Amino acid sequence: MTDRPAKPVSASAVDKHVYKVFPNDMNSHNTVFGGMIMAKCDRLALVVAERHSAHVCVTAAVDSIHFRAPAKGNDTLLFNLSLNRSWGSSMEIGARVEAENSYTGEVRHILSAYFTFVALDEHGKPVDVPQVIPETREQTRRFDNAGIRRQARLETRGKLTSR
Ligand SMILES: CC(=O)SCCNC(=O)CCNC(=O)[C@H](O)C(C)(C)COP(=O)(O)OP(=O)(O)OC[C@H]1O[C@@H](n2cnc3c(N)ncnc32)[C@H](O)[C@@H]1OP(=O)(O)O
């Protein structure tokens, strides 16, 4: 465990990062390409992890990606990412993407996902990161749920065999 002081969720969160959809973001089905949204989430989750840890971080895993509704041409995407919980060197970052119709103000929930990042030291080895302080009821709920997901991840990894 690191002796660096715990940090609040708000110190690293990305809140309503705006991305305006253009025609080159569309797939052949004429909705926004999901891979573009995932890549932007990974990039922004990296910012959250590096703000919190003050180290170089890498994506170790992504799970529970759910595309809940399609985003359309002319939507404005709003990316929200925050640290749910940290353990030793790893951190879970939750992503929520919304699509806003900027003419009407209507907002739709597009994607939810959980990213696990690992902080690395100058030799490329995992290094412990500060604990996170949840400050709101919602952040406390996410903190608690992150613990349940980590437990499930560790159990799943333990059960899987490799050849
Ligand atoms: C932003 C980017 O584009 S990064 C590019 C894409 N990502 C990469 O290339 C990363 C490639 N992977 C790696 O370098 C390594 O597997 C690492 C650094 C992620 C982990 O290295 P390992 O030698 O497995 O480290 P180790 O076993 O000590 O585990 C370190 C931590 O990572 C966690 N971890 C490792 N693999 C996973 C995984 N698949 N899922 C969740 N957590 C994981 C461990 O639980 C541990 O967490 P803790 O310290 O909080 O207890």
PDBQT file of the ligand as one rigid body, heavy atoms in Angstrom, charges set to zero:
ROOT
HETATM    1  C1  LIG A 201      -3.752   3.187 -22.501  1.00  0.00    +0.000 C 
HETATM    2  C2  LIG A 201      -3.156   2.086 -23.398  1.00  0.00    +0.000 C 
HETATM    3  O1  LIG A 201      -3.300   2.135 -24.587  1.00  0.00    +0.000 OA
HETATM    4  S1  LIG A 201      -2.277   0.836 -22.662  1.00  0.00    +0.000 SA
HETATM    5  C3  LIG A 201      -2.062  -0.383 -23.961  1.00  0.00    +0.000 C 
HETATM    6  C4  LIG A 201      -2.881  -1.600 -23.740  1.00  0.00    +0.000 C 
HETATM    7  N1  LIG A 201      -2.520  -2.251 -22.486  1.00  0.00    +0.000 N 
HETATM    8  C5  LIG A 201      -1.370  -2.974 -22.361  1.00  0.00    +0.000 C 
HETATM    9  O2  LIG A 201      -0.550  -3.083 -23.269  1.00  0.00    +0.000 OA
HETATM   10  C6  LIG A 201      -1.153  -3.629 -21.029  1.00  0.00    +0.000 C 
HETATM   11  C7  LIG A 201      -0.476  -4.996 -21.208  1.00  0.00    +0.000 C 
HETATM   12  N2  LIG A 201      -0.471  -5.725 -19.934  1.00  0.00    +0.000 N 
HETATM   13  C8  LIG A 201       0.501  -5.532 -19.040  1.00  0.00    +0.000 C 
HETATM   14  O3  LIG A 201       1.440  -4.780 -19.238  1.00  0.00    +0.000 OA
HETATM   15  C9  LIG A 201       0.398  -6.319 -17.746  1.00  0.00    +0.000 C 
HETATM   16  O4  LIG A 201      -0.449  -7.442 -17.942  1.00  0.00    +0.000 OA
HETATM   17  C10 LIG A 201      -0.166  -5.460 -16.568  1.00  0.00    +0.000 C 
HETATM   18  C11 LIG A 201       0.811  -4.325 -16.243  1.00  0.00    +0.000 C 
HETATM   19  C12 LIG A 201      -1.545  -4.882 -16.876  1.00  0.00    +0.000 C 
HETATM   20  C13 LIG A 201      -0.318  -6.348 -15.311  1.00  0.00    +0.000 C 
HETATM   21  O5  LIG A 201       0.910  -6.932 -15.110  1.00  0.00    +0.000 OA
HETATM   22  P1  LIG A 201       1.060  -8.223 -14.173  1.00  0.00    +0.000 P 
HETATM   23  O6  LIG A 201       2.451  -8.690 -14.247  1.00  0.00    +0.000 OA
HETATM   24  O7  LIG A 201      -0.066  -9.176 -14.466  1.00  0.00    +0.000 OA
HETATM   25  O8  LIG A 201       0.862  -7.569 -12.768  1.00  0.00    +0.000 OA
HETATM   26  P2  LIG A 201       0.345  -8.227 -11.437  1.00  0.00    +0.000 P 
HETATM   27  O9  LIG A 201      -0.027  -9.662 -11.576  1.00  0.00    +0.000 OA
HETATM   28  O10 LIG A 201       1.345  -7.841 -10.398  1.00  0.00    +0.000 OA
HETATM   29  O11 LIG A 201      -1.020  -7.421 -11.189  1.00  0.00    +0.000 OA
HETATM   30  C14 LIG A 201      -0.965  -6.022 -10.989  1.00  0.00    +0.000 C 
HETATM   31  C15 LIG A 201      -2.372  -5.541 -10.785  1.00  0.00    +0.000 C 
HETATM   32  O12 LIG A 201      -3.077  -5.633 -12.028  1.00  0.00    +0.000 OA
HETATM   33  C16 LIG A 201      -4.288  -6.320 -11.822  1.00  0.00    +0.000 C 
HETATM   34  N3  LIG A 201      -4.593  -7.015 -13.067  1.00  0.00    +0.000 N 
HETATM   35  C17 LIG A 201      -3.745  -7.666 -13.877  1.00  0.00    +0.000 A 
HETATM   36  N4  LIG A 201      -4.401  -8.183 -14.920  1.00  0.00    +0.000 NA
HETATM   37  C18 LIG A 201      -5.688  -7.852 -14.775  1.00  0.00    +0.000 A 
HETATM   38  C19 LIG A 201      -6.868  -8.104 -15.523  1.00  0.00    +0.000 A 
HETATM   39  N5  LIG A 201      -6.861  -8.815 -16.649  1.00  0.00    +0.000 N 
HETATM   40  N6  LIG A 201      -8.029  -7.603 -15.072  1.00  0.00    +0.000 NA
HETATM   41  C20 LIG A 201      -8.081  -6.875 -13.943  1.00  0.00    +0.000 A 
HETATM   42  N7  LIG A 201      -6.993  -6.603 -13.177  1.00  0.00    +0.000 NA
HETATM   43  C21 LIG A 201      -5.820  -7.094 -13.591  1.00  0.00    +0.000 A 
HETATM   44  C22 LIG A 201      -4.017  -7.246 -10.652  1.00  0.00    +0.000 C 
HETATM   45  O13 LIG A 201      -5.221  -7.639 -10.017  1.00  0.00    +0.000 OA
HETATM   46  C23 LIG A 201      -3.176  -6.356  -9.774  1.00  0.00    +0.000 C 
HETATM   47  O14 LIG A 201      -4.018  -5.454  -9.094  1.00  0.00    +0.000 OA
HETATM   48  P3  LIG A 201      -3.673  -4.908  -7.595  1.00  0.00    +0.000 P 
HETATM   49  O15 LIG A 201      -2.222  -4.452  -7.591  1.00  0.00    +0.000 OA
HETATM   50  O16 LIG A 201      -4.590  -3.751  -7.410  1.00  0.00    +0.000 OA
HETATM   51  O17 LIG A 201      -3.925  -6.039  -6.676  1.00  0.00    +0.000 OA
ENDROOT
TORSDOF 0
